Each structure stands twice: as C-alpha cells, then as structure tokens.
C-alpha cells in the first residue's frame, strides 16, 4: 500500500489518492463520454492498494496509464498520455527558450548577468548552458523546500548557485610568498621557486589564474609590495654580477649595499663604485618596470574558466617602506598610468592602496610620495581604490611598524569589496583565508509587505520579525552549503588546498577540506536599504535623520544576529554590503510584478546596492560620507564608499585625496572614486565627457566607454544588463 511519494524535486510527501482521482477525471472530461465515477474510484483504489510503500510521481502515472489501457475507456488513456506529454514539454520549455536566447546571442539579463564575462563566445555559451541547467538541479536536490520557496518569493538570493554542486569556494587572499619561495604545483605541471623579479611577477599571474579555475569568486594578493620586494634586491645583485663579468672586477662587497631608493638616473658625472651602483639600479628599475608591465598585461589577457573570462583579480599594497617595496609600487603605478597595449586602461587587477598614518598617508610619511602618485593614477585610470587601515575595525593589536612581516596583521580586501579579517578558528588575518559563500536578503520585499500596517511602530516591529525569519533561513542555508562544501577532497583543489589556504599543508590528498575552510566566512548580504526605508517611513536615509537611525537599527540587528549564528553553527558569519549586479534588477522586476509601481520603491529598474544613498539623490560627497560611514563597521563582510566626480579627473588628483580624507575623518574602511573616461580606439584621443559617440579628433565611432559597475571596471557598457544601465544613467555628481 502506498504511504509516501517522492516528488520531482526530491521531496518526500504523504500519499494523497485524491490527486490520482483528479488527474483521471480531467482526462475523462476531455472525451465525448465524459466522467465515469465508478471507474475513477476503481482505478484509484487498485493503485493505492497495489503500489509500493514509497513511489515516485512517474511510477504512479505509469500505473494509471496501464490501468486505463486495460479498461473499456482506452480513449481516456490517450488523453491522459497526451496531457503527461504536454506537462513534460512545458517543464522543458523554459530551458529551451533560455538556450535559444544564448545561441542567438541575444542581449538580455541572462547573457549579461556578469559584465566581465563575454557570453557570446563559444566558451561563454558553454558556461551559460552549464549555469542555466545546473541551477534547477540545485533547486531540486540541494535546497530545502523552505529555502527554495524563499528564493521563489523573492526574499532571498543564493549567489553562485550554479557552482553549488562543485563544492567550490568564493574567494581567497593568496599567500604569494609561499609560492615564490617553493614554486607552484597546479596539478598539471610544476614551476621552480622565483629567483628574479620577472619570475616572481609571472608566478603571481599563474597563482591567480590557476586558483580562479578552482573557485567561483575572485582572487587577491594581500601584500603585493612586500611579497615582490625581495626579488628586486636579487635582481639588483644579478646586475652587479653581470657587471663583474664585463669588467673582471669583484663587486661582492656591494651586494649588501643599502639603496635608499631605486630611482633611475643619468650616469654622466658618476665614477667608480657610485657609477657601478647606479647602473645596477637603473637596470633593476627597468626590469621591475617591465615585470609590472607584463603582470598587468597578463592579468588583462590570460583567460580562466574555460577560456572565457579574464581573472577577477585584486592586489593590495602601500605599506612596505623598503626601497625594494617602494620600487615595486612605483613601477606598478607608472605602468598602470601608461595603460596596456596602445594606452588602454587596464581592467584588472583591481588595485587597492593601503592607507596608514605614519606609513602611507601624511606628508611626513615615508610612502607619501607614492600615495600622491597613487591618487594621480587613480584620477586617470580609476585604480587604485583606497583601503583605510586606520579605521577602528581594521586595526590589529599586533601590528608594529618595526615588524618586517607586519603585513600579516593588515586587513586586505577583494577589489569588489569582500573583507575577511576576524577569525573564531585561527589567526586574525586576511592571508590564506576567504569567503566560502554568501546569500543576499531583499530588504525591500520585506518592507513592502509591512506597508499596509498603519501604526509606524507596529509596521517596523513587523518588519523586524520578518527580517529575523528570513535571516534565520539564510543562516541555515549557508550552514547546509558549508556542510556540503566541507565534504570536498583536497585533491579536487590542487593549488588551493596544497598552498593557498592557511593550514592546508597539514592535509593529505584524500582528506576533506573541512579543517581549513572553517576559517573562512559565510556572508549574509542585503540589498535595497534605501527603498526599504522609503516603504517603512516614506523617506530614505540620505534625506531624513529618522530614516537613517532606522537604517542603522536594521543593519545593527543583522550584525547582532550573525554573531548569534556564529555561536549557534560554529562558523565565521558576517554581514556583507552586497555588490549586486544582475540581482539589482532581478529583485526589482519580480517585486514590481507582485506589488506594482510604488513611488520611490519599485519605480526604477533597480534597487540601490546595499546601504548606499541612492545614486540619483543629489548630495555632497561630505553628506554621503556622513550617512554611509556608520554602516562600514556593521558590514565587516565587505563594504565600499563611492563618490562620483565631474570633469576631467586627470587634472584634479586632489579630488581623490579629498575622498581619502573623508575615509579618515568618518572612520570608513574602503572607498573609490568614479569619473568618466572615454577613449578613441583608433587614434587614442581621451576625454571626460559624460557621453561621446564620435571622436572629435579623427571622427571615429569606435569609442571605449570606461565605467565602474560594482567595484570593477568594464571597458564597454554593451555588456551591462538593463538594470545597471538604468542605474548608470541615474548617477549624479557629488560636489
């Protein structure tokens, strides 16, 4: 006798014989003879009694077909079979339509979900085919019914859901010094340790590229200057040895000569050892420059993930005060300013300047000259962004200016904003750690559902109650994803789990990765705080102080809840100010269908990212900073502060410095500046007009429009989805 049913999505439910009766009755009503209640009852009773204790939906439908074909009403069997076929076709139709849009290279929110990926290439198509067919599998077999329903109802979004079955992780901060000292084994070949700057630069590329193929998120190097500095010195010694071969002299006593700064100078007027040293310095600077040039070029041309996408890469630097570290930074910034190829702005790596009082920020600091250069380069090339090591939540109690390895105690970030620092299960550091996975809450949906409650406090109380429910669900979903991820074997991640993750050297190939990934983070993100506040109070946090206080209460509630989840599930949970791209429009479209157009809430094509003041709201950079700054301490999973400036930023690097000053004043963690940059791809002409369709110098229409989307650059807005294009058009300048 049948007791339970296995549904198509894998759920097991109690047997309900009424569903068999209904299906047979519907088939009969589509025939001339009509319904036969006695036959319906007879077939249903037979199947209920003769079936196994547990059966699938398909098995029961097969039994219905057989019994109908054995009955006098064979025409009903034909109708029933036809109906089954129609339902099967309908279930497949959505996938078919999606595939056709990919095949026909249509520009839509599926093919333009990630502006950094070209979905029109064969490799890009394959990735989208795989992505769109994997997501239903995740829904049916890896998510609980409650989570699946929350996703369907637009409360929750699971990021990188297509990568869920692979057990891959999101991102990692590379301990590049381990690779440079010991070489690299990527599972399909090995390389020797680095001896000179050129090799060190190349190994940095290989590390980032290889790890990208083992993960679904981005790659970052947390202390690029410190890691490469020793190879500047080795290259300097190599140049001295080369001069020994030419002159026949012995310069061994100069190998340890203290170089104040690696600055290229003319040799005219120099004599003896002074001339020898300067020549070696000049040659070293040239080699470092070429190495940085090659690094940037490779990070914009080496493809990963099936040859479809350049590596989503970031590098952090700014606090190495040694002559060698300064040389790395100076030549990196100079190469970035020059551009790649014929002067095109490099999209990757996202560069992050570590701002630190006493090191790299004030006029009396050793690296202040490089800080000014960084601001100049950012004014032209958008990068570097700026990370505030002086923020109260970014400080480390063990940081010591005299410690040559102080970078171990400096926070580093992924370029898009992801931050990993605090750690319940090991050292407080960014190095050798990363985010495991994250999911995002739709605050707007929750707020809209509370709008009809008249009394303000009751409305807000209802919002918080629903927020707690969705957060509980998100935390459990992330815990279950971790439980799935932790079963992966070390050998599935040849580089990641042999070299990059902290503690991985203690594991064997057939061990699971559980011991080391416990140090990673699980992020609960959010989107649409501004629109949620409008739904709850009538105004967003940029225009009303009461709304701001409510916004802070909401995100504080989230921060406190993730602390509880960290204790409950024994994980490093954190709140993330989500960098939404495709999600910014997807949430909005569905809410608009459900609730209609609500002024200030669903009346645009996108929701405002995380806790930002809406891009269309006119306010000063100072006011924007004052509003957004308090959220940085609350969102330790990652955050960013943006400022839009007008005019040609190349003539105004002081504007960049002003933004960094705002970070310092308001205790913000991470910031960048947006501005316009157009470049003619035929003649190289550049300007900062808000929009240009034709080059005023040569008349070409081949214009590269460079814009920042969610933390990274995209060379053309042709790859942006409709929601982000709408947001771009709404952006206003912050005076």
N, C-alpha and C positions, 0 to 999 in steps of 0.2 A: 504494500500500500504506500502511495506517495506521501511523504511527510514534508520534505523541503525541496526548493527549486534553486538551481544555480542560474542566475541571470546572465545576460551577455556581458555585463560589466564586471562579472566575477562575484557579485554579492550573493549571499545565500539568504533566501527568504522563505517564509512558511508557504506551503501549498494552498492555493485558492482555486477550487474547482469551478467557481463562478466564471473565471476568465476563460476556461475551455468552453462553457456554455455560450458565453457572449460571442466568441470567435465563430463557433459553428452557426449560431443564429444569424450573424451578419452575413455569412456566406449563403445561407438559405434564402434570406430576404432579397438577394440579388438573382434569384431564379424565378421562373413563372409559377411554380407550385407553391412557393413560399415556405413558411416555417412549419416544422414538424416537431412539436414539443416532446412527444414521446421518444422520437429518435435522438433528439438532443440529449435527453435525460439518460437514455440507454448507453450512448457512446461515452458520455461523461463518467457515468458510474463504472463502466468497464475499465476505462483508463485509470481512474482513481484507485481501483482495487488491484489491477494487474501491474501497475507500474512499480518501479523500484522505489526504495525508501527515499533516495535522492536522485533527481533527474535534472537535466538541462532543459531549457526552453525549447531548443531544437529537437531534442528527443521526444518531448511531449507532442510537438507539432507533427513529427513524423508518425506517431501513433494515431493522431487524429486523421491524417491523410489515409492511412491503411484502413481504419475502421469505416471511413466514409466511402472508400472504394469498394469495400465488402458489402455495403448497404445497398438498398434499391435506389438511393439518391446519388448516383455517380456524378450527376451534373453539379451537385454541391461540392464534391471533391475537387472538380475542375476550378470552380470559383475560389475555393479555399487555397488551392495551389497557386492560382494567379495572384491572389491577394498577398501570399507569402513572398512571391517573386517581386511584386511591386514594393513591398516594405524593404526588401533587401536592396533593391535598386535605389530607393530613396535614402537608405542609410549610406550608400556609397556615392550618392550624387554630390554631396558637399565636397568630398575628397576629389572627385573628378573635376569639378569646377575650379577648385584651387589649383590642381595640376595644370589645367588648361591655361590659367592665367600666368602661371610660372613659365610654361612652354612658350606662350605668346609674348613673353617679356613685358607684360602689362605693368605700368607704374601704379602700384596700389600699396595699401598698408601692410600687405603680406610680403611683397617683394622689396619694400622699402622700410622694413621693420628696423634694420640696422644700417645706418647711413655709411658705415665704414665697410660694408660688405657689398660687392657687386653681384647681385642675384641674377644678372643677365648672362654671365659666363657659364659654360658647361659645369664647372666646379661649383659655381654659385647655385645653379639649378639643382644639382645633386644635393647640396646642403639643404635647400628649401624643401625638396621632395622628402628627404630624410626627416627634417624637422616636423613637417606637417603630418607625416604618418606616425611619428613617434609619440606626439602629444596625446592622441586618442588612447594609445596603449597605456600611457601613464595614468590617464583619467580612469581607465577601466580596471587596472590591476595594481597600481601603486598608491592611489589616493583613497582615503576613507570616503564613504558616501557624504559625510558632513562637509568635508573639505571640498569635495567635488561640487556640492551644492553651493557652497560659499563662493567658489570661483564662478559658477554659472550665474549666480545672482549679483555678481559684480562687487562683492565685498573684498575679495582677496585676489591677488595675482601671484603666481609662483614663477619666479624668474628662472630662465634657462630650463624650462620644463622639458624641452626636447633632449637635453643632456642628462636628465634624471636617471634613466636606465644605465648610463655608463658609469655611474658612481663617481664621476669626476668632481673636482672642487672648483671654487670660483677663481681665486687669485692667490699669489704668493709674492713675498718680498725676498728676492734672491740673495743668499749669502755668497756673493760673487768671489770673495776672497778664497773660499774653499775650492772653487773651480779653477781659479787662476793658479793656486798652489799645487793642485793634484791632477788637473786635467779634467776631461769630461768623458763619460760613457753614456751615450744616449740610447743604448740598446741595439744599435746598428753601426757600431764603429766607435773608435776612441780618438782622443786628441791628447797630446802631451801638455804638461804644465806650461804656463807662459814664461818667457824669458825676456821679452821686449814689449814695448808699448803696442806695436802693431798686432802681435798675437793676443795680447790682453783685450784689445778692442774687438777682435774677431770672436774670441771666446765669449765675450759679453753678448754679442749678437746671437751666437749659437745657443747659449743658455736660454735666452728669452724666446727664441724661435722654437726650440725643442719643447720647452715647458708649455708653450701655447698649444701644441698639439696634444698635450696630456690633460688640458684643463678647459673649462668653458668660459673663464673670465680673462682678466688681464695679467700682465707680468710687470714687475717693478724691481729696480735696483735701488736699495735704500741709502747707499753711501757711495755713489759713483766716483766722487773725488778721492775718498780715502782708499778705495779698492784699486784704482789705477795708478795712484801716486808712486808706489814702489817701482813700477815699470818705467816711469820717467827717469828715475835715477839709474836704473840698469841700462837704459838706452844712452844716457849721458856717459856712463863708463864705457859702453861699446864704442862710442865716438872717440873717446880718448885712446882706446886700444887701436882703433883704425889709424889714428894719427901716429901711434907708435910704429906701426908697420911702414908708414910712409917715411917718417923721419929717422927711424932707427933708434930713437930716444926711448927712455923708460919713464912713463908718467904715472907709475903705480902710486906714488905719493899724492897724486891729485884725485885718485878715485874717491876719496872721502872728503874732498874739498867742499866746504859749505857754500852753496849757491844761494844768495839772498833772494833772487827771483830769476826765473827763466825768461829773460827778455832778449829778443834778437837785436843786435846792434852791429853797426859797421865795424870792421876790423882795422880800418885805417887809423894809424897812430898808436896802435897797440903793439907791444913787443913781448918777447919771451913767453913765460907761462901765462901771463894775462891774456895774450893773444890766443894761446892754445885753449885755455878755458873758455873764452868767449866763442871761439869757433865750435867747440863741442856743444856749448849752449845753443848756438844758432842752429846747428844740425839737429839737436834734440827737439827744439821748438818746432822745426819744420816737420819732423817725424810725428810729433804729437798732433800737430795741426792736421796732417794727412790722415792720421789714425782716427781723429774725431770726425773728420770729413767722411771717411769710409764708414764709420759707425752710423752716422746719421743717414748716409745714402743707403746702407744695407737695411736699416730699420724702416725705410720707406719703399723698399723694393723686394725684400725677402718675404715670400708668402708662406703662410701656415694654413692649417685646417683645410687640407686638400687642395692647396694652391689657389685659394680663393680670396684670402684676406691677409693684409699686412698685419704684423704682430701688434696687438694692442699693448703698447709698451710705455713705461714711465721710468724716469730716473730722478733721484733726489740728490742734491749736492748743495754745497755752500759753506760748510763749517770746517773744512780742512785748511789750516793756516800754513801748512808746509809749503815751501817753494814748489815742490813737485805737484802737490794737490792743486795749488793755485794755477800752475801751468795747464793742468788738465781742464780746469774750469774756464780759463781764459780762452784757450783754443777751441773748446766746445762752443762757447758763446760766440766767438768770432766766426766759426764755421756755420753756426745756426743763422747768424745775421747775413752771411753771404748767400744762404739758400742752397738748394740742391739743383743739380742739372744746370739749367740756364738761369738760376736765381729764383727758383720756385720755393715758396715757404714749405718747410718740412712739416708733415702732418704728425709724424711720430719720430722719436719718442716724445711723450708729454714730459716737459722738463719742469722740475719743481725746485725753486731756490729756498733753502732752509735759512730763515731769518732768525738771527740770535744776537741779542745785545752782548757786547763785548767781543763779538766774533765777526759778524757779517751784516751790521745794520747801521751803526753810528759812525760819524766821520772819523773818530779816533780808532775804530776797529781795524784790525789787520786786513780784512777782506772787504772793506767799504768800497774800494775802487772797483772790485768785481761786482759788488751789489749795484753800483751805478751802471756798470756795463750791462748787467742783467736787466735792469729797468729799460735801458736803451734798446736792447734786443727785443724785449717783450713789447715795446711800443711799435715795433715794426713786424715782428714775427709771432705775436700772441704769447709765445713762451719765452722765459719760464713763468709758471704760476708761482705763488708765494705761500710757504708753509711757516706758520708762526710757532717757533719752538719756545717762545716766551709766554704763550698762552698758559694760564694756570693749569689747565687739564693736559697740556702737552709737556709739562716738565717732568723730569725724572730725578729722584732723590740721589741717585748715584752719579749723575753727570758731573764731570770735573774737567775744567778747561785744560788741565795739565795731563790728562789721560790720553795717550796716543790712540786708544781704542774707544774714545768717548761716543763714537757713532753708534755703538751697541745700545746706548741709553738715549738715543734721539728718535723721536717718532718719525716715521716716513709714511707717505700716502701713495695710493694709486692715483694716477692723474685725474680720473673721473671723480674721485673723492673718497673712495673706500679707505677707512682708517682701522688699523689693528695695533693695539698697544698694551692695554691692560690684559692680565692673564691670570686666571684662577689655578692653572695647572702647570705653571712653569715660570720662566723669567718674564719680567715685564719688558717687552721689546717688540719691535716690528719685524726684526730679521728672522727669516726662516719660518714665518707664520703667514696666515692669510685668512680670508673669509671662506667658509665652506659652502654656504648657500644663503639665499635670502628671499623673503617674500614681502609683498607690499600691500598695505591696507588702503582702501578707498575711503578716506575720511568724509568725502562729500556725500557718498551714498548713505552713510550712517546718519549724517546731519540732516539730509533731505527728509528721511523717514521720520524725523522728530519735529519737523517744521509746523505741523498742524496742532501741536500742543501749545495752548495759548500762554500759559504762565511761563515766564522766562526760566525760572529756576527748575521747574518740572521738566521743561524741554531739555535743559542742559543735563539734568540728572539722568534723563532717559538716554541721552547721547552717551554719557559715560558708561552706563550699564551695557549698552550695545557694544561700545568700544572694547570693554573688558571681555565680552563674549567672543568677539572676532579675534582679539589678541590671544586669548586662550587657545583658540583654534589654530592660529598661525604658529604659536609656540609649539603645540603638539605636532603640527605638520612638519615643522623644521626638525623636531626631535626624531620623528619617524624617518625623515630623509637622512638624518645623521646615522640612525641605526642601519639604514640600507647602505650608506656610503662606507661605513666602517668595516663592512664585510669584504671590501675590495682587497686584493692581494698586492703586496709590494711590487711584484713583477709586472703588474698592469701599468705602473707608472715608473718606467726605467730611470728617468732623471729625477723626477720629483721626489721619489721615495728612496733614492740612493744618495742624494746630495743636498737637495734644497730644503726640505722640511726639517726643522730642528728636532734632533733625536733620531732621525731616520737611519743613521749609521748603526744603530743597535738592532735593526730589524733584518730578517732574512727574506729571500725572495718569496717564499710561500707563507710568510706571516701576513696577517691582516694589518691594515694601516691604522687601526683604532687607537693604539697607544700614542701616536704622534699627532693625529688630527684633533685629538681632544683639546689641543692648544689653539685650535682655530676658532673662528667666531661664527655665530649664526645671527643674521641680521633681520630685524623686523623693521621694514621701511614704511613710509607713508607718503601719500600724495594728496594735494588739494587742501592744505590747511586754510588757505585764504578763502576758497569757495565754501568750505565747511563753516567758517566763521560768519560769512555772509548769510548762510542758511540759518544759523543759530541766533545771530544778533542783528543782522541787517547791514553790517559793515565788516571789512577785513581789518587785519591787524596793522596795516600801513596807514589807515585813515582814522582809527579810533583806539584810544588807550584801553578802554574796557575790553574791546575785542582782542587787543594784544595780551592782556592779562589772562583772558580765557585761552588764547592760543598757547601761552606758556604753561597753563594748567594742564592742557591736553597733552602736550609733549612731555611734561613732567610726569604725568600719570603713566605714559608709555615707558619712560625711563625707569620709574619705580616698579612697574610690572615686569620689565625684563630682568631686573635684579631678582625678583621673586622666582622667575622661570630659571634663572641661572642656578639658584639653590635647589629648586624642585627637580630639574632634569640633569644637574651637574654639567652644564655647558657654559661657554662664554657667549651669552646673548648680548646683543647691543641694538640700540636704535639707530637706524640709518635714514638720513635725509635723501630719499630715493632719487637717483638721477634718471628720471623716466624719459624714454624716447618714444617708442611706439605706444607704450602704456598711457602716455599723457592724453592721447586721443581715444584709445580703446575704452577706457573707463567712461569718458565723457559721452561717447556715441551711445553706449548702452543705457546710461542714466537718462539721456535725452529722450530715448525711445520710451522709457518707462514713465518718466515724470514730465516730459515736455520741456519747453524752453522756460527756464527760470532766470530772471534778470540777475546778473552778477554771479550766477552759479553755473548754469548749463548753456548760457547764451553764446559761448565761444566754442571753437573746435577742440579745445584742450583744457585741462586743469593745470593750475600752477604747480610747478615742481615743489615738492616737499614743503618747507616752511618759508619759501621766498615770498617777498612782496610781489604782487602781480606785475608782470613785465610792462603792462600798459599803464600802470599807475605812475603819475608824474610826481617825483620827489627828488630831493637832493641825494647825492651819494652819502652825505653825513646822516641824513634821516634814515636812509635804507640800512646803513650800518647799525644805527642805534636800535632799529626794530629787529633785525635779523641776528645780531650778535649773541643775545642770550641763548639762542637755540643751539649754538655750537657746542656748548658744554653738555647739553642734554642729548645730543646726537653723536655719541662717540663712535658709532659705527661708520661715520663719514658725513661730511658737510662741505659746503663751499659758499663763498660770498662773491657775487658778481657785480661789477659796475660797468655800465655802458657809457662810453665817452664819445664825443662828437669830434669831427675834424680829423686832420692828419696827425695821428699819434706819434709818428716818427719825429716830429718837431717838438714833441711835448712829453719826453720821458718823465718829467716831474709829476705828470698826472698819475703815472704808475706808482711813483714813490708816495704820493698822497694817499693812495689806496692802501699801501702797506702801513702807512702811519695810522690809518683808520683801524687796521687789524690790531696794531699795538695799543691804541687808545681804548678800544672796546673789547679786548680780550677775545678776538676771533681766531680760529685755528687755521683757515685755509682760504685763499682768495685768488681771483684772477680778474683781468680787465678785458672787456670785449670792445672791439672797434672795427670799422670797415677797412677792408683791404682788397682792392681789385687789381688784377694784373693781366695785361695783354699777353697771350701765349705766343704771339707771333713776333712782336718787337720788344717785349719786356717792359713796356710802359706801366707804371703803377700810379694809382691814386686812391683817395679815401672817400669817394663819393658814395652816397647811400645805395645807389644802383647805377650801373653802367652797362649799356648794351653794345656800344660801339667804341672802339679805341679812338680817342681824339688825335692820336699821333699818326697811326697808319690806317685807320678805318676798318680794322678787323673786327669781326663779331666773335672771335674766339677769346672770350673773357673768362678768366678764372675768378670766381667769386668766393672768397675765403670767409667762412663763418664758423663760429663755435656752436656746437649743438648741445651736448650735455656734459661738457668738460673736455672733449676732444674736438679737433678741427676736422672739417670736411671741405675738400677742395672745390666742390660744386654742390649747389643746393638741389641739383637734379635728383640726387639720391635721398633727399629728405622726404619723410612722409607728410601727408597733408596737415596733420595737427601741428607738427613742428614748424612747417612753413607758415602756418597761421600765427603761431607764436612769434616767429621771426619778424613778421610784418607788423606785429603789435608792439615790439620792443621800443621803449622810449629812452632818451638820453638822461643820464643822471648828472646834473650840473654840479 
